[in-house]
Amino acid sequence: MYRIYWVDADSSFLSALLQAHPLEPQGFRLIGSSSDPVRARKEILRLQPDVVFTEVELPALSGLELIRSVRERRPEIVFVIVSGARKFEYAQRALRLRVYDYCLKPVQEEHFQSLLQQLYRTLARSRRAPAAGKGAPEGETENVHFNDLKRYVDAHYCRPLTLTELSKIFYLSTNYCGYLFKRYTGSTFVQYVRGLRLERAKHLLGTTVLPVAQIAASVGYVDLSRFSRLFKSEVGLTPAQYRARARGKAPPP
């Protein structure tokens, strides 16, 4: 059973949420809560929960400042923001602090249940990991999130894909999804998807007799002209020239 501490100036929100969505069936229990972030910091350091849920806009000390302060002493604690604040700057700062997720109030039932399931898997994996190397939950969290995103993209790259769509499917922020692709692949999300599509197109051009238009459509490009321009720009050859070279034939004039 993993332990949760909750920080929110609105105690009625937490009571209503936990009444509607009990933690125990998901493998968690609430070990403490506070509406005072200064008091919460002391209790978090003393109780050492596995996860801390916090609002951003708190009296005396913001949720982001609370996270930064606790991280200096307990970097292994996983933080989740549950906030009514929709300010983009908050989300940006949360990303830099490696917050696990940023949930907006009112919290949707499906989102909350999915979040708890993901948290449980992340904590279980980090607990099994060796103490040296990748034992810290924040690093493990990123690995889990990126692997989930990558598997989905690798399986669906042939149809229209956006970071917005991914963020809704996996309940992660759009910025965080983009950050993960850049960090783990060295490419932006758009570049990564484009690379998958072009590699598949090159394979089909070299191993099949399918028309170029059909190949383009099969990898996600309905507009043949756009596909041809992109292919030439990235590969240095037109699709027809690439096909001819891949088969050891002289490229067409």
MIDOSE-1310 file (N, C-alpha, C; in nm, 2 decimals, decimal comma, always signed):
residues 253
myri	+0,09/-0,12/+0,00/+0,00/+0,00/+0,00/+0,09/+0,12/+0,00; +0,07/+0,21/-0,10/+0,15/+0,33/-0,11/+0,09/+0,45/-0,04; +0,17/+0,53/+0,02/+0,12/+0,64/+0,10/+0,11/+0,77/+0,03; +0,00/+0,84/+0,06/-0,03/+0,97/-0,01/-0,05/+1,08/+0,10
ywvd	+0,01/+1,20/+0,07/-0,01/+1,32/+0,15/-0,08/+1,42/+0,06; -0,18/+1,49/+0,11/-0,25/+1,59/+0,03/-0,25/+1,73/+0,09; -0,22/+1,82/+0,00/-0,21/+1,96/+0,04/-0,31/+2,04/-0,04; -0,41/+2,10/+0,02/-0,51/+2,18/-0,05/-0,58/+2,27/+0,05
adss	-0,59/+2,40/+0,01/-0,66/+2,50/+0,10/-0,80/+2,47/+0,12; -0,86/+2,39/+0,02/-1,00/+2,36/+0,03/-1,02/+2,22/+0,08; -1,04/+2,20/+0,20/-1,05/+2,07/+0,26/-1,18/+1,99/+0,21; -1,28/+2,07/+0,17/-1,40/+2,01/+0,13/-1,38/+1,94/-0,01
flsa	-1,29/+1,99/-0,09/-1,26/+1,93/-0,22/-1,20/+1,79/-0,20; -1,11/+1,78/-0,10/-1,04/+1,65/-0,08/-1,14/+1,55/-0,02; -1,23/+1,59/+0,07/-1,33/+1,50/+0,13/-1,42/+1,45/+0,02; -1,47/+1,54/-0,06/-1,56/+1,50/-0,17/-1,49/+1,40/-0,27
llqa	-1,37/+1,43/-0,30/-1,30/+1,35/-0,40/-1,27/+1,21/-0,35; -1,23/+1,20/-0,22/-1,20/+1,07/-0,16/-1,33/+0,99/-0,13; -1,43/+1,06/-0,11/-1,56/+0,99/-0,09/-1,61/+0,93/-0,22; -1,59/+1,00/-0,32/-1,63/+0,95/-0,46/-1,53/+0,85/-0,51
hple	-1,40/+0,86/-0,48/-1,30/+0,77/-0,53/-1,21/+0,72/-0,42; -1,25/+0,62/-0,35/-1,16/+0,57/-0,24/-1,02/+0,53/-0,29; -0,92/+0,55/-0,21/-0,79/+0,52/-0,25/-0,75/+0,38/-0,23; -0,80/+0,31/-0,13/-0,76/+0,18/-0,09/-0,77/+0,08/-0,21
pqgf	-0,88/+0,08/-0,28/-0,89/-0,02/-0,39/-0,78/-0,01/-0,50; -0,72/+0,11/-0,50/-0,61/+0,14/-0,60/-0,48/+0,11/-0,54; -0,47/+0,07/-0,42/-0,34/+0,04/-0,36/-0,27/+0,16/-0,29; -0,35/+0,26/-0,25/-0,30/+0,37/-0,18/-0,38/+0,40/-0,05
rlig	-0,32/+0,48/+0,04/-0,39/+0,52/+0,16/-0,34/+0,66/+0,20; -0,43/+0,74/+0,25/-0,40/+0,88/+0,29/-0,34/+0,88/+0,43; -0,22/+0,93/+0,44/-0,15/+0,93/+0,57/-0,15/+1,07/+0,63; -0,20/+1,17/+0,56/-0,20/+1,31/+0,61/-0,25/+1,41/+0,51
sssd	-0,30/+1,52/+0,56/-0,34/+1,63/+0,47/-0,33/+1,76/+0,55; -0,32/+1,87/+0,48/-0,31/+2,00/+0,54/-0,35/+2,11/+0,44; -0,41/+2,22/+0,49/-0,44/+2,33/+0,41/-0,33/+2,44/+0,43; -0,23/+2,41/+0,52/-0,12/+2,50/+0,55/+0,00/+2,44/+0,49
pvra	+0,06/+2,50/+0,38/+0,18/+2,45/+0,32/+0,30/+2,44/+0,40; +0,31/+2,54/+0,50/+0,43/+2,54/+0,59/+0,42/+2,42/+0,68; +0,31/+2,39/+0,73/+0,29/+2,28/+0,82/+0,30/+2,15/+0,74; +0,25/+2,15/+0,61/+0,25/+2,04/+0,52/+0,40/+2,00/+0,50
rkei	+0,48/+2,10/+0,47/+0,62/+2,06/+0,45/+0,69/+1,99/+0,56; +0,66/+2,03/+0,68/+0,72/+1,96/+0,80/+0,67/+1,82/+0,81; +0,54/+1,80/+0,79/+0,48/+1,67/+0,80/+0,52/+1,58/+0,69; +0,54/+1,63/+0,57/+0,59/+1,55/+0,45/+0,73/+1,50/+0,48
lrlq	+0,81/+1,59/+0,53/+0,95/+1,54/+0,57/+0,95/+1,44/+0,68; +0,86/+1,45/+0,77/+0,85/+1,36/+0,88/+0,79/+1,23/+0,84; +0,68/+1,23/+0,77/+0,61/+1,11/+0,73/+0,66/+1,04/+0,61; +0,73/+1,11/+0,53/+0,79/+1,06/+0,41/+0,69/+0,97/+0,32
pdvv	+0,59/+1,04/+0,27/+0,49/+0,97/+0,18/+0,56/+0,93/+0,05; +0,49/+0,84/-0,02/+0,54/+0,80/-0,15/+0,50/+0,91/-0,26; +0,38/+0,97/-0,24/+0,32/+1,06/-0,33/+0,27/+1,18/-0,25; +0,29/+1,30/-0,31/+0,22/+1,42/-0,25/+0,14/+1,49/-0,36
ftev	+0,01/+1,50/-0,33/-0,08/+1,58/-0,42/-0,09/+1,72/-0,36; -0,07/+1,82/-0,45/-0,08/+1,96/-0,39/-0,15/+2,05/-0,49; -0,22/+2,15/-0,44/-0,27/+2,26/-0,51/-0,15/+2,36/-0,54; -0,16/+2,44/-0,64/-0,06/+2,54/-0,67/-0,08/+2,66/-0,58
elpa	-0,19/+2,72/-0,59/-0,22/+2,85/-0,52/-0,26/+2,82/-0,37; -0,16/+2,84/-0,29/-0,17/+2,81/-0,14/-0,13/+2,94/-0,07; -0,18/+2,96/+0,05/-0,13/+3,07/+0,13/+0,01/+3,05/+0,18; +0,08/+3,16/+0,19/+0,22/+3,17/+0,25/+0,32/+3,10/+0,16
lsgl	+0,29/+2,99/+0,10/+0,39/+2,92/+0,02/+0,32/+2,85/-0,10; +0,36/+2,87/-0,22/+0,29/+2,81/-0,33/+0,32/+2,66/-0,34; +0,23/+2,59/-0,41/+0,26/+2,45/-0,42/+0,39/+2,42/-0,50; +0,42/+2,50/-0,59/+0,55/+2,49/-0,66/+0,67/+2,51/-0,57
elir	+0,66/+2,61/-0,49/+0,77/+2,64/-0,39/+0,78/+2,52/-0,29; +0,66/+2,47/-0,25/+0,66/+2,35/-0,16/+0,73/+2,23/-0,22; +0,70/+2,21/-0,35/+0,77/+2,10/-0,42/+0,92/+2,12/-0,42; +0,96/+2,24/-0,46/+1,11/+2,27/-0,47/+1,17/+2,25/-0,34
svre	+1,11/+2,29/-0,23/+1,17/+2,29/-0,10/+1,18/+2,14/-0,05; +1,08/+2,06/-0,07/+1,08/+1,92/-0,03/+1,18/+1,84/-0,11; +1,19/+1,87/-0,24/+1,28/+1,80/-0,33/+1,42/+1,81/-0,28; +1,46/+1,92/-0,22/+1,59/+1,94/-0,17/+1,63/+1,83/-0,07
rrpe	+1,53/+1,79/+0,01/+1,55/+1,69/+0,12/+1,51/+1,55/+0,08; +1,40/+1,54/+0,00/+1,34/+1,41/-0,03/+1,32/+1,40/-0,18; +1,42/+1,39/-0,26/+1,40/+1,39/-0,41/+1,33/+1,27/-0,46; +1,31/+1,16/-0,38/+1,24/+1,04/-0,43/+1,09/+1,06/-0,43
ivfv	+1,04/+1,16/-0,36/+0,89/+1,17/-0,34/+0,83/+1,21/-0,48; +0,72/+1,15/-0,52/+0,65/+1,18/-0,64/+0,55/+1,29/-0,61; +0,55/+1,39/-0,70/+0,45/+1,50/-0,68/+0,35/+1,51/-0,79; +0,22/+1,53/-0,76/+0,12/+1,55/-0,85/+0,05/+1,68/-0,82
ivsg	+0,02/+1,77/-0,91/-0,05/+1,89/-0,89/-0,19/+1,87/-0,93; -0,28/+1,91/-0,84/-0,43/+1,91/-0,86/-0,47/+2,05/-0,83; -0,50/+2,12/-0,94/-0,52/+2,27/-0,92/-0,64/+2,32/-1,01; -0,69/+2,43/-0,96/-0,79/+2,50/-1,04/-0,73/+2,61/-1,12
arkf	-0,60/+2,63/-1,10/-0,52/+2,73/-1,18/-0,49/+2,68/-1,32; -0,53/+2,76/-1,42/-0,51/+2,72/-1,56/-0,40/+2,81/-1,62; -0,31/+2,86/-1,54/-0,20/+2,95/-1,59/-0,09/+2,86/-1,66; -0,05/+2,90/-1,78/+0,05/+2,83/-1,85/+0,18/+2,83/-1,78
eyaq	+0,21/+2,94/-1,72/+0,34/+2,95/-1,65/+0,35/+2,85/-1,53; +0,24/+2,82/-1,47/+0,25/+2,71/-1,37/+0,28/+2,58/-1,43; +0,22/+2,55/-1,54/+0,25/+2,42/-1,60/+0,40/+2,41/-1,65; +0,45/+2,52/-1,70/+0,59/+2,53/-1,74/+0,68/+2,50/-1,62
ralr	+0,66/+2,57/-1,51/+0,74/+2,55/-1,39/+0,72/+2,41/-1,33; +0,60/+2,35/-1,34/+0,58/+2,21/-1,30/+0,67/+2,12/-1,38; +0,68/+2,14/-1,51/+0,76/+2,05/-1,59/+0,90/+2,06/-1,55; +0,95/+2,18/-1,52/+1,09/+2,19/-1,48/+1,12/+2,12/-1,35
lrvy	+1,02/+2,11/-1,27/+1,03/+2,05/-1,14/+1,00/+1,90/-1,15; +0,98/+1,85/-1,27/+0,96/+1,70/-1,29/+0,83/+1,65/-1,22; +0,73/+1,73/-1,22/+0,60/+1,69/-1,15/+0,55/+1,58/-1,24; +0,49/+1,48/-1,17/+0,44/+1,36/-1,24/+0,32/+1,39/-1,33
dycl	+0,23/+1,48/-1,28/+0,12/+1,51/-1,36/+0,06/+1,64/-1,31; -0,01/+1,71/-1,40/-0,08/+1,84/-1,36/-0,23/+1,83/-1,39; -0,31/+1,80/-1,29/-0,45/+1,78/-1,31/-0,53/+1,91/-1,28; -0,63/+1,93/-1,37/-0,71/+2,05/-1,34/-0,84/+2,01/-1,27
kpvq	-0,88/+2,10/-1,18/-1,01/+2,08/-1,11/-1,12/+2,13/-1,21; -1,24/+2,07/-1,20/-1,28/+1,95/-1,13/-1,21/+1,83/-1,19; -1,17/+1,74/-1,11/-1,10/+1,62/-1,15/-1,20/+1,52/-1,21; -1,18/+1,47/-1,33/-1,27/+1,38/-1,39/-1,24/+1,24/-1,33
eehf	-1,35/+1,16/-1,31/-1,34/+1,03/-1,25/-1,24/+0,94/-1,33; -1,26/+0,93/-1,47/-1,17/+0,85/-1,55/-1,03/+0,89/-1,54; -1,00/+1,02/-1,54/-0,87/+1,07/-1,53/-0,81/+1,03/-1,39; -0,88/+1,05/-1,28/-0,82/+1,02/-1,15/-0,79/+0,87/-1,14
qsll	-0,88/+0,79/-1,18/-0,86/+0,64/-1,17/-0,74/+0,60/-1,26; -0,73/+0,66/-1,38/-0,61/+0,63/-1,46/-0,48/+0,68/-1,40; -0,49/+0,79/-1,34/-0,37/+0,85/-1,28/-0,32/+0,76/-1,16; -0,41/+0,71/-1,08/-0,37/+0,63/-0,97/-0,31/+0,50/-1,02
qqly	-0,37/+0,44/-1,13/-0,32/+0,32/-1,18/-0,18/+0,34/-1,23; -0,15/+0,45/-1,30/-0,02/+0,48/-1,35/+0,08/+0,50/-1,24; +0,03/+0,57/-1,14/+0,12/+0,60/-1,02/+0,16/+0,47/-0,96; +0,06/+0,38/-0,94/+0,09/+0,25/-0,88/+0,20/+0,17/-0,95
rtla	+0,18/+0,17/-1,09/+0,28/+0,09/-1,17/+0,42/+0,16/-1,16; +0,42/+0,29/-1,16/+0,55/+0,36/-1,15/+0,62/+0,33/-1,02; +0,55/+0,34/-0,91/+0,60/+0,32/-0,78/+0,65/+0,17/-0,77; +0,57/+0,08/-0,82/+0,61/-0,06/-0,81/+0,74/-0,09/-0,89
rsrr	+0,75/-0,03/-1,00/+0,87/-0,05/-1,08/+0,99/+0,01/-1,02; +0,97/+0,13/-0,96/+1,09/+0,20/-0,90/+1,13/+0,13/-0,77; +1,04/+0,06/-0,70/+1,07/-0,01/-0,58/+1,15/-0,14/-0,62; +1,12/-0,20/-0,73/+1,19/-0,32/-0,78/+1,33/-0,28/-0,83
apaa	+1,34/-0,16/-0,88/+1,47/-0,12/-0,94/+1,58/-0,12/-0,84; +1,70/-0,15/-0,88/+1,82/-0,14/-0,79/+1,83/-0,01/-0,73; +1,88/+0,00/-0,61/+1,90/+0,12/-0,54/+1,99/+0,21/-0,61; +2,09/+0,16/-0,67/+2,18/+0,24/-0,75/+2,13/+0,25/-0,89
gkga	+2,16/+0,36/-0,95/+2,12/+0,38/-1,09/+1,98/+0,44/-1,11; +1,88/+0,36/-1,13/+1,75/+0,42/-1,17/+1,65/+0,40/-1,06; +1,69/+0,41/-0,93/+1,59/+0,39/-0,83/+1,50/+0,51/-0,80; +1,54/+0,63/-0,84/+1,45/+0,74/-0,81/+1,33/+0,74/-0,89
pege	+1,21/+0,76/-0,83/+1,08/+0,76/-0,90/+1,07/+0,86/-1,01; +1,13/+0,98/-1,00/+1,11/+1,08/-1,10/+1,17/+1,03/-1,24; +1,29/+0,97/-1,23/+1,35/+0,92/-1,35/+1,27/+0,80/-1,41; +1,23/+0,71/-1,32/+1,15/+0,60/-1,36/+1,01/+0,65/-1,42
tenv	+0,96/+0,75/-1,36/+0,83/+0,80/-1,41/+0,85/+0,85/-1,55; +0,95/+0,92/-1,58/+0,97/+0,97/-1,72/+0,99/+0,85/-1,82; +1,06/+0,75/-1,77/+1,08/+0,63/-1,86/+0,95/+0,56/-1,89; +0,87/+0,55/-1,79/+0,74/+0,48/-1,81/+0,65/+0,56/-1,90
hfnd	+0,65/+0,69/-1,88/+0,56/+0,78/-1,96/+0,61/+0,78/-2,11; +0,74/+0,79/-2,13/+0,80/+0,79/-2,26/+0,77/+0,66/-2,33; +0,80/+0,55/-2,26/+0,78/+0,42/-2,33/+0,63/+0,40/-2,37; +0,54/+0,45/-2,28/+0,40/+0,44/-2,32/+0,37/+0,52/-2,44
lkry	+0,42/+0,64/-2,45/+0,39/+0,73/-2,56/+0,46/+0,67/-2,69; +0,58/+0,62/-2,67/+0,65/+0,57/-2,79/+0,58/+0,45/-2,85; +0,54/+0,36/-2,76/+0,47/+0,24/-2,81/+0,34/+0,28/-2,89; +0,27/+0,38/-2,84/+0,15/+0,42/-2,91/+0,18/+0,49/-3,04
vdah	+0,28/+0,57/-3,04/+0,31/+0,64/-3,17/+0,37/+0,54/-3,27; +0,45/+0,45/-3,23/+0,51/+0,35/-3,32/+0,40/+0,27/-3,38; +0,29/+0,25/-3,31/+0,18/+0,16/-3,36/+0,08/+0,24/-3,45; +0,08/+0,38/-3,43/-0,03/+0,46/-3,50/+0,03/+0,57/-3,58
ycrp	+0,16/+0,57/-3,62/+0,22/+0,68/-3,69/+0,16/+0,70/-3,83; +0,09/+0,60/-3,88/+0,04/+0,61/-4,02/-0,09/+0,69/-4,02; -0,14/+0,73/-3,91/-0,26/+0,81/-3,91/-0,23/+0,95/-3,85; -0,31/+1,05/-3,87/-0,28/+1,18/-3,81/-0,26/+1,17/-3,66
ltlt	-0,15/+1,23/-3,61/-0,11/+1,23/-3,47/-0,07/+1,37/-3,43; -0,11/+1,40/-3,31/-0,07/+1,53/-3,25/-0,04/+1,51/-3,10; +0,04/+1,61/-3,05/+0,07/+1,60/-2,91/-0,06/+1,62/-2,83; -0,15/+1,70/-2,88/-0,27/+1,72/-2,81/-0,35/+1,59/-2,79
elsk	-0,35/+1,51/-2,90/-0,42/+1,38/-2,89/-0,35/+1,29/-2,79; -0,22/+1,29/-2,79/-0,15/+1,21/-2,69/-0,17/+1,25/-2,55; -0,17/+1,38/-2,53/-0,19/+1,43/-2,39/-0,33/+1,39/-2,34; -0,43/+1,38/-2,43/-0,56/+1,34/-2,38/-0,57/+1,19/-2,36
ifyl	-0,50/+1,11/-2,44/-0,50/+0,97/-2,42/-0,43/+0,92/-2,30; -0,32/+0,99/-2,27/-0,24/+0,95/-2,15/-0,25/+1,04/-2,03; -0,34/+1,14/-2,04/-0,36/+1,23/-1,93/-0,23/+1,30/-1,88; -0,15/+1,34/-1,98/-0,03/+1,42/-1,95/-0,04/+1,55/-2,03
stny	+0,03/+1,65/-1,98/+0,03/+1,78/-2,05/+0,09/+1,77/-2,19; +0,05/+1,85/-2,28/+0,11/+1,86/-2,41/+0,25/+1,89/-2,41; +0,29/+1,99/-2,32/+0,43/+2,03/-2,31/+0,52/+1,91/-2,26; +0,46/+1,84/-2,17/+0,54/+1,73/-2,11/+0,56/+1,62/-2,21
cgyl	+0,46/+1,59/-2,29/+0,48/+1,49/-2,40/+0,59/+1,53/-2,50; +0,58/+1,66/-2,54/+0,68/+1,71/-2,63/+0,82/+1,70/-2,57; +0,83/+1,74/-2,44/+0,96/+1,73/-2,37/+1,02/+1,59/-2,36; +0,93/+1,49/-2,34/+0,98/+1,35/-2,33/+1,04/+1,31/-2,47
fkry	+0,97/+1,34/-2,58/+1,03/+1,30/-2,71/+1,16/+1,37/-2,74; +1,17/+1,50/-2,70/+1,30/+1,57/-2,73/+1,41/+1,51/-2,64; +1,38/+1,48/-2,52/+1,48/+1,43/-2,43/+1,53/+1,29/-2,46; +1,43/+1,20/-2,49/+1,47/+1,06/-2,51/+1,51/+1,02/-2,66
tgst	+1,47/+1,11/-2,75/+1,50/+1,07/-2,89/+1,59/+1,18/-2,95; +1,60/+1,29/-2,89/+1,68/+1,40/-2,95/+1,61/+1,47/-3,06; +1,49/+1,43/-3,09/+1,41/+1,50/-3,20/+1,28/+1,55/-3,14; +1,22/+1,65/-3,21/+1,09/+1,69/-3,16/+0,99/+1,58/-3,20
fvqy	+0,87/+1,59/-3,15/+0,76/+1,49/-3,18/+0,74/+1,48/-3,33; +0,73/+1,60/-3,39/+0,70/+1,60/-3,54/+0,81/+1,54/-3,61; +0,93/+1,56/-3,57/+1,05/+1,50/-3,64/+1,05/+1,35/-3,62; +1,01/+1,31/-3,50/+1,01/+1,16/-3,47/+0,91/+1,09/-3,56
vrgl	+0,79/+1,15/-3,56/+0,68/+1,08/-3,65/+0,72/+1,09/-3,79; +0,78/+1,20/-3,84/+0,82/+1,21/-3,98/+0,93/+1,10/-4,01; +1,02/+1,08/-3,92/+1,12/+0,98/-3,94/+1,06/+0,84/-3,95; +0,97/+0,80/-3,87/+0,90/+0,67/-3,87/+0,83/+0,66/-4,01
rler	+0,76/+0,76/-4,05/+0,69/+0,75/-4,18/+0,78/+0,73/-4,30; +0,89/+0,81/-4,30/+0,98/+0,80/-4,41/+1,06/+0,67/-4,41; +1,09/+0,62/-4,30/+1,16/+0,49/-4,30/+1,07/+0,38/-4,35; +0,94/+0,38/-4,31/+0,85/+0,29/-4,36/+0,83/+0,30/-4,51
akhl	+0,82/+0,43/-4,56/+0,81/+0,45/-4,70/+0,93/+0,40/-4,78; +1,05/+0,42/-4,73/+1,17/+0,37/-4,79/+1,16/+0,22/-4,80; +1,12/+0,16/-4,70/+1,11/+0,01/-4,70/+1,01/-0,04/-4,81; +0,90/+0,03/-4,82/+0,80/-0,01/-4,91/+0,84/+0,02/-5,06
lgtt	+0,91/+0,13/-5,07/+0,96/+0,16/-5,21/+1,06/+0,06/-5,25; +1,14/+0,01/-5,16/+1,25/-0,08/-5,20/+1,21/-0,23/-5,21; +1,10/-0,26/-5,15/+1,06/-0,40/-5,14/+0,93/-0,44/-5,21; +0,85/-0,34/-5,26/+0,72/-0,36/-5,32/+0,71/-0,29/-5,45
vlpv	+0,60/-0,32/-5,52/+0,57/-0,25/-5,65/+0,45/-0,16/-5,63; +0,42/-0,13/-5,51/+0,30/-0,05/-5,48/+0,32/+0,09/-5,54; +0,22/+0,15/-5,60/+0,23/+0,29/-5,65/+0,28/+0,38/-5,54; +0,35/+0,49/-5,58/+0,40/+0,58/-5,48/+0,28/+0,65/-5,40
aqia	+0,18/+0,68/-5,47/+0,06/+0,74/-5,40/+0,00/+0,65/-5,29; +0,00/+0,52/-5,32/-0,05/+0,42/-5,22/+0,04/+0,41/-5,10; +0,17/+0,42/-5,13/+0,27/+0,41/-5,02/+0,26/+0,54/-4,93; +0,25/+0,65/-5,00/+0,23/+0,78/-4,93/+0,11/+0,77/-4,83
asvg	+0,00/+0,73/-4,89/-0,12/+0,72/-4,81/-0,11/+0,62/-4,69; -0,04/+0,51/-4,71/-0,02/+0,41/-4,61/+0,06/+0,46/-4,49; +0,15/+0,56/-4,52/+0,23/+0,61/-4,41/+0,18/+0,74/-4,35; +0,06/+0,78/-4,40/+0,00/+0,90/-4,33/+0,00/+1,02/-4,42
yvdl	+0,03/+1,02/-4,55/+0,03/+1,13/-4,63/-0,07/+1,12/-4,74; -0,18/+1,18/-4,73/-0,28/+1,17/-4,83/-0,24/+1,25/-4,95; -0,18/+1,37/-4,93/-0,14/+1,46/-5,04/+0,00/+1,41/-5,10; -0,01/+1,35/-5,22/+0,11/+1,29/-5,28/+0,22/+1,40/-5,31
srfs	+0,18/+1,52/-5,35/+0,27/+1,62/-5,38/+0,35/+1,66/-5,25; +0,28/+1,67/-5,14/+0,34/+1,70/-5,01/+0,44/+1,59/-4,97; +0,40/+1,47/-4,99/+0,48/+1,36/-4,95/+0,61/+1,36/-5,04; +0,60/+1,38/-5,17/+0,71/+1,38/-5,26/+0,81/+1,49/-5,23
rlfk	+0,76/+1,61/-5,19/+0,84/+1,72/-5,16/+0,92/+1,69/-5,03; +0,85/+1,64/-4,93/+0,91/+1,60/-4,80/+1,01/+1,50/-4,82; +0,98/+1,39/-4,90/+1,07/+1,28/-4,92/+1,20/+1,33/-4,98; +1,19/+1,42/-5,09/+1,31/+1,47/-5,16/+1,39/+1,56/-5,06
sevg	+1,32/+1,64/-4,98/+1,39/+1,73/-4,89/+1,47/+1,65/-4,78; +1,41/+1,54/-4,73/+1,47/+1,46/-4,62/+1,57/+1,36/-4,67; +1,54/+1,29/-4,78/+1,62/+1,18/-4,83/+1,72/+1,23/-4,94; +1,69/+1,33/-5,01/+1,78/+1,38/-5,12/+1,74/+1,32/-5,25
ltpa	+1,64/+1,24/-5,26/+1,60/+1,18/-5,39/+1,45/+1,18/-5,39; +1,39/+1,18/-5,51/+1,25/+1,16/-5,52/+1,21/+1,02/-5,49; +1,09/+0,99/-5,46/+1,05/+0,85/-5,43/+1,09/+0,76/-5,54; +1,06/+0,80/-5,67/+1,09/+0,72/-5,78/+1,25/+0,69/-5,79
qyra	+1,32/+0,79/-5,77/+1,47/+0,78/-5,77/+1,52/+0,69/-5,66; +1,46/+0,70/-5,55/+1,50/+0,61/-5,44/+1,47/+0,47/-5,47; +1,35/+0,44/-5,53/+1,31/+0,31/-5,56/+1,40/+0,25/-5,66; +1,44/+0,33/-5,76/+1,53/+0,28/-5,87/+1,67/+0,24/-5,81
rarg	+1,72/+0,33/-5,72/+1,85/+0,31/-5,66/+1,84/+0,19/-5,57; +1,73/+0,17/-5,49/+1,72/+0,06/-5,40/+1,72/-0,07/-5,47; +1,68/-0,07/-5,60/+1,67/-0,20/-5,68/+1,79/-0,21/-5,77; +1,89/-0,12/-5,75/+2,01/-0,13/-5,83/+1,99/-0,09/-5,97
kapp	+1,89/-0,01/-6,00/+1,87/+0,04/-6,14/+1,91/+0,18/-6,15; +1,93/+0,22/-6,27/+1,96/+0,36/-6,30/+1,84/+0,45/-6,27; +1,85/+0,56/-6,19/+1,74/+0,64/-6,16/+1,68/+0,70/-6,29; +1,55/+0,72/-6,29/+1,48/+0,77/-6,41/+1,53/+0,91/-6,44
p	+1,54/+0,95/-6,57/+1,59/+1,09/-6,60/+1,49/+1,19/-6,54
